[in-house]
Amino acid sequence: MTRTQENPDGAIQVFEPDPDAVYTIEAAERLAHVPRRRIAVFCKYRLVSPVVDPANHGFYFNEEGIRTLRRIEYLHHTCDINLQGVRMILSLMNEVERLQAEARWLRQ
């Protein structure tokens, strides 16, 4: 299911993509709420990478790609940050996540 839905108890279930799933650009457009043309621009600027080579098979994205598209759209469209700024922020966010994972590993 690609949207939130209500279960019989009335609680809202949030969409949790299958970690092994691969989504077409049309599905990515719906899941990330980003127009296809903008997804193509984000790919051109290498802010997000499809998991399948677009020259051969089209754009396909995994769970990480969908999450990245959402982040890019938020930073670029909502926060009005240019694509170079988005690239820098994504790089810093990735470094913070890597360092947090390393710190967790070292605490074990």
N, C-alpha and C positions, 0 to 999 in steps of 0.2 A: 504494500500500500504506500503511495507516495505522499499522501497528505495525512494530517492528524485525523483521527476518527474517535468517536465515542464508543466505549464498550458498554455492555448492558448495565454496569454499575453507575454509569454516568461520568466516570473519570475519563479524562482525555489521554489518549495514547499518542506519544510523539513518534514521528517516523524515525526509525532506526535502520539505516541501510545495511544490507548484508555486506560484510567486509570484503567478500570475494566477488561482489556484483560489479558489472561494468555497465555504464549508462551511455546511451546515445546522446548526441548534442541536444536533441529535442527533449529527452528526459532531464538532462542537466539544466536546460533552460527552465523547466517547470520546478525542479527541486531547488535550484539556487535562486530562482526569481531574477534571472539575468537574461536579457535578449540574446539570441544566437549571434547576431552581428557583434555585440560587445564581447561575447565569449571568444569569438575569432580574434578580436583585437587583443584581448588579454593573452591569448596564445601567441599571437604575433610578437608581442612584447616580452614573451617568455615569463610571464607572471604565473602561469599555470601551464602544465604540460598534459596533453592527452595521453592515455596509456596505449593507444594504437596510433601509428603514423597516419596523420590526416591525408598525406599525399596518396596513400594506397587504399585506405579503408574508411576514411572519415574520422570525425572526432568522437572518441569514446573516453569517458572519465570514470575513475573509481571513486570510492568514498572520500578519499583524501582530496581528490580533485574537486568534488562537489563542495567540500568544506572550504577549500581555498577560494573557489569562485564566490562563495558567500562572503568571505573576509574581504576579498578584493572589491566586490560591489559595495560593501558597507563603507570601506575606506574611501573609495573613489567617488561614488555617487552621493552617499549620505554625508560623509565628512568633507567632501570636496577637496580631496588630496589628489595631486597629479600622479601619473603612472610611475614616475621616477620615485616619488615619495612613497607610493604603495610598495614598490620593489624594496626600498630600504626598510620599511616597517616590517614587511614579510620576512626579510632576512633576519632582522633583529628578533622577531617572534620565534622563528625557527631555532635561532641560537639559544634563546632563553629556554625553549622546550628541551633542547639537547642538554643544556647544562642542568636543568631540573632532573632529567632522567639520569644523568651521571651522578648527581648528588644523591638521588634515591639509591642508586646502585652502591655507592660508597658507604651509605649508612647501614647497609645490610650486614 
